[in-house]
Amino acid sequence: MEKILQTDIKYLQGVGPRRAELLKKELGITTFFDLLYYFPYKYIDRTRFYRISEISGDLPYIQLRGRIEGYRMIGAPRKKRLVARFSDDTGTIELVWFRGLSWVASSYPPGKEYIVFGKPTRFGSSINLVHPEVEEVTETEKKINAALQAHYSTTEKLKNQFLTSRVIHKLQATLLKQTAGKLEETLPLPLLREKGLISREEALINIHYPKDAVMLEKARLRMKFEELFFIQLNLLMQKVNRIKHVRGYPFGKVGEYFNRFYHDKLHFELTEAQKRVMKEIRRDLGSGRQMNRLLQGDVGSGKTLVALMTMLIAADNDYQSALMAPTEILAQQHYNTISNWLEGTGVRVGLLTGSSKKSERKILHDQLRGGEMHILVGTHALIEDEVQFHKLGMVVIDEQHRFGVAQRARLWEKSDLLPHVLVMTATPIPRTLAMTLYGDLDVSVIDEMPPGRKPIKTILMNDSKRERLFGFMRQQIREGRQIYVVYPLISESEAMDYKDLEDGYESIVRAFPSPEYGVSVVHGRMKPREKEISMKHFIEGRAQILVATTVIEVGVDVPNASVMVIESAERFGLSQLHQLRGRVGRGADQSWCILMTSYKISNDARKRLRIMVETNDGFKIADSDLKLRGPGDIEGTQQSGIPFNLRIANLAQDSQILQLARDAADKILKKDPELNSPENQMLKKGIHLYDKNDKDWSRIS
C-alpha cells in the first residue's frame, strides 16, 4: 500500500488528535486509507437549482441560490431561534436555526451570495428551511466539481463534535487533493481493459465527488470489482496453496467397518445426492492431500449419515475421528444416533462434554491414547489439553459458524499432519455468500430429502386465533403426536414487547393440565442436568409438549413431534425460523409449523413470514434472507470469522460482479499460482488491502 495512505489520520488538515480519536472509536478510521475507503451510503442530486417561487412543503431536499438579507432572533432565552431572510429574484424564504446561533450569524454575513441546501418544511402558513447547509458561492466554485453530493454514515457522538456527513465530505476533498497523482494502480492494465474498468484514482475521486451519474456508476463498479476480486484472489490462493503444499493422510481402502455397516446396518437406500457427495469425499480422502470440504444440506437431508460413513473410512485406515457439535444436546444426540447405528459392528464410540464425569473421562482418555476409541463425539470439551488422540485423521465440525476459528485450530493441533476436515451446516448458504465465506473450501450439497417425507405445512396466525391453536394442539396430542412451543425470550422484557417463555409456560400448563397432559420446559438458564431430564421426558414421550427457547434450534430429533409453534415469530430471522421448522417433519406423518404473531407487525416481518409460508426450500429462504437483510445479519455470519468487511460491495445485489471477479482471479492463478510474474506484483500488494488477518487460518477452513 502507498506510504501516504498509511499516514495517521490525525495528520490530515482539519482532523487533529481529538477528532482522530473520535474517528477511530466511532468509525474505525485510523489512516488516510481508512478515510479514503470510507464510502458514501447515498448521493443527492445537486445539479438542479430551484427558484423560491417553485417551493412547496412536500418537496424533498432542494437547492437555492440567493442572498441572505438579514437575521433576527426570536423566542425566549431557552427557546431562541435564529431566522434569516433569504431571497432570489422570484421571492423570499426563511432559513431557521435552533443550535449554533451566534456561529451561524458570524459565519454567513448578510449581503453575500450563497447556495443553501435543505428540506422545505411547512410552519403555519409559511415554508422554511430548518438547519440548511449554507455555502458561499465563491467557495463552491473552488471545490472539486460534483453534481451528486455524497452522504456518509455518522454517529451522534461525531455529530456532537461537528463531524457531520458534510464535514467528512470536506475531509475527503482535502485528502483527494493531498493524494492527487500519488495513488498507485492495484489492478493490471489488461484486466482493466478486459472488464472495461476505470482507473483506481479516477474511481476514488468519483466515488466521493462524482462528475455525474454515469461516472458514479463506473466508479462504484470499479471499486466493487476490486474489493470482490481481491477477496476471491486471497481465498483461491489459499485453496491453491492447500492443494499444492498441504499433505493429508491417504485413506486408500474402504474396509470391514464401512462394509459391515453399509450392508448389515443400513436398511434403506441412500439418496442420489448422498451417493454423489460420498463419491466426492472418497475422491478427496484417496488423493493424498488434505480434504477441506463444506457439506451443506437442509435439516433432515442425511448429513450425519454421510459424516458417519466418512468416519468409518477413517477407521478402516486405522485413524480416529472427532465430531464436534456446538451444544451438549446436539452432541448427546449425535452420540446416541451413531452408537445405535454402529451397535455390533466393533466400532467404539465415545462422548465427551462439559458434563462428563471425572471417572468417565479417565477411561475415555486412556482409550483415545491407546487407539481403542475410533470415534469421539463432543462439544468444546474436545479441545481441552488433556484430550490426546493416538492417530487423529478425520474431523467433522457440525454447525461450524458456532465455533471460533481459534477453537477449531486447537482441535487440528492434536494431529501430526493436518486431519481431513468435513464441515457440516444445516443453515443453507446462498451461493454468493458461500463463495465469499467458504471460497477456499470444496463444497458438497445434499439437495434431496429422504423418500417418504411429507412437506411441512406452515400457517401464519395472530394472537386472536389462540383458542383455535390450542384446539389444534389437543387434536394432535389425541392422535399421539408431540408439540414444540418456542419463545424468543425466557422472561418478560421492558425493552421488547414479545411473548416470553415463563408467562407462556404458565398459560400452556393451564390449558393443558396434568395429569392428562405432560409439559416439559428447556431454556438456557437451566443447569445441564435439568435440561437433560426435561429433554428426556419429551424424547421418551412422557411429555407431549416441550416449551423452549431456541436452544432446540439445532439437533433435537424427535420423529414423533409433528407441530412446531413459534411465538412472536416476527422476532426471528428467516434462517432461524427455517432451522426451528426443521425440528418437525422428521417422521412419515404430516407436520405443521404455526407462526404466531402479534396483531401489528412491520412490513419487513410480514414479508419474511410470507416467504416461510410459501416455501420449504432452505436455499430459496437463504437467498431471500440475504436480499432482505444483507449478509451481516444472516444467522451465523457475524460469528463465522469473516476475515474482511465489505466496504462497498453488497453480496445480495452484486452476485454478477462477484462471479466476474472470481473468474478473473481463477484465470490469473491458473497461469501464475504464486503471483510471481512482474505484471502480477501489484496484485500481491493489493491483497493486503482486503486481508486484515494477522494469522494464516487458511489450513483450517
Secondary structure, DSSP 8 states (H G I E B T S, - for coil): --GGGGSBGGGSTTTHHHHHHHHHHHH---BHHHHHT---SEEEE-S----GGG--TT--SEEEEEEEEEEEEES-GGG-EEEEEEEETTEEEEEEESSSHHHHHHHS-TTSEEEEEE-EEEETTEEEEES-EEEEHHHHHHS---SEEEE----HHHHHTT--HHHHHHHHHHHHHHHTTT----S-HHHHHHHT---HHHHHHHHHS-SSHHHHHHHHHHHHHHHHHHHHHHHHHHHHHHHHH-B--------HHHHHIIIII--S---HHHHHHHHHHHHHHTSSB--EEEEEE-TTSSHHHHHHHHHHHHHHTT-EEEEE-SSHHHHHHHHHHHHHHHTTSS--EEEE-TT--HHHHHHHHHHHHHT---EEEESGGGGSTT---SSEEEEEEESGGGS-HHHHHHHHTTSSS--EEEEEESS---HHHHHHHSTTSEEEEE----TT----EEEEEEGGGHHHHHHHHHHHHHTT-EEEEE-SBSS--SS----BHHHHHHHHHHHS-TTTS-EEEE-TTS-HHHHHHHHHHHHTTS-SEEEE-GGGSSS---TTEEEEEETTGGGS-HHHHHHHHTTS--SSS--EEEEEE-S---HHHHHHHHHHHH---HHHHHHHHHHHH-GGGSTTGGGTT-S---SS--TTT-HHHHHHHHHHHHHHHHH-TT--SGGGHHHHHHHHHS---SS--GGG-
